[in-house]
Amino acid sequence: MIDLYWVPTANGQRAAIMVEETGEQYSLRPVNMMQGEHLSEEYLAVNPVGKVPAIVDHATGSTVYGTMAIALYLADKHASLLGETLQQRAEAYQWAGIIASDLGPAFTGQFIFNVMAPEKLEFPIRYFNEQIARLLKVLDARLAGHAYLAGDTYTLADALGYPVAASSAARLPGALDDYEHIRRWAELVGARPAVRRAMALRADFKLPD
Ligand SMILES: N[C@@H](CCC(=O)N[C@@H](CS)C(=O)NCC(=O)O)C(=O)O
């Protein structure tokens, strides 16, 4: 049994998709960041960084924080979603890294300066919008020639990437209008039962009173 410390954001969705895809039994532990639960003593004992998502795997005693680490841990544990050959795994790790280290943080910056910041500062807004456009163009070009990010096979890179299309890009003016190959891929990935279950958690999530 896994405890999934989760928030209804793209990062939370990434971890939930991986847990669902690997067929783990899990207990959902929503962390209410609006009430500061991510910085509570109880949660800091799980993840001293005070960010979400994290998992505690009671079967192995492992605690893992961060979407990339969670994805690699679960894929390794189940020997799935990594790709068959070393070359496929290299592609899967690279694209998973682009999502987790480049595109994900660019969307975080975009959210902070477009939505959270009390003052709308022109430079950071332009900077993060340009980063996102540059990276989405690369993703779209990749998916023009391949069914999935790592090639012909669905891997952890697609599991981490899907929330970009389903959640983060909805904040962009025009959403994914300019990225027809990402849209095609998102339809394919979004139809997977595990992905649908993970994404439905958001709709079911109610903040405690
Ligand atoms: N590198 C982490 C980033 C996790 C992250 O930034 N989580 C956000 C919610 S989506 C968070 O916990 N923010 C609280 C904070 O920064 O204090 C990952 O890939 O999971």
The ligand as a MOL file (V3000), in Angstrom:
LIG
                    3D

  0  0  0     0  0            999 V3000
M  V30 BEGIN CTAB
M  V30 COUNTS 20 19 0 0 0
M  V30 BEGIN ATOM
M  V30 1 N 10.3160 19.3540 -8.2000 0
M  V30 2 C 9.0340 19.0180 -7.5980 0
M  V30 3 C 8.2040 20.2890 -7.5160 0
M  V30 4 C 7.0160 20.0930 -6.6020 0
M  V30 5 C 6.2680 21.3980 -6.3660 0
M  V30 6 O 6.7630 22.5190 -6.6750 0
M  V30 7 N 5.0820 21.2620 -5.7990 0
M  V30 8 C 4.2470 22.3940 -5.5010 0
M  V30 9 C 2.7950 22.0250 -5.7420 0
M  V30 10 S 2.5480 21.6400 -7.4290 0
M  V30 11 C 4.4260 22.7380 -4.0300 0
M  V30 12 O 4.4300 21.8470 -3.2090 0
M  V30 13 N 4.5550 24.0280 -3.7070 0
M  V30 14 C 4.6410 24.4650 -2.3530 0
M  V30 15 C 5.8190 25.3650 -2.1240 0
M  V30 16 O 6.5900 25.6200 -3.0720 0
M  V30 17 O 5.9830 25.8090 -0.9930 0
M  V30 18 C 8.3370 17.9440 -8.4270 0
M  V30 19 O 8.7140 17.7290 -9.5670 0
M  V30 20 O 7.4310 17.2930 -7.9050 0
M  V30 END ATOM
M  V30 BEGIN BOND
M  V30 1 1 1 2
M  V30 2 1 2 3
M  V30 3 1 2 18
M  V30 4 1 3 4
M  V30 5 1 4 5
M  V30 6 2 5 6
M  V30 7 1 5 7
M  V30 8 1 7 8
M  V30 9 1 8 9
M  V30 10 1 8 11
M  V30 11 1 9 10
M  V30 12 2 11 12
M  V30 13 1 11 13
M  V30 14 1 13 14
M  V30 15 1 14 15
M  V30 16 2 15 16
M  V30 17 1 15 17
M  V30 18 2 18 19
M  V30 19 1 18 20
M  V30 END BOND
M  V30 END CTAB
M  END
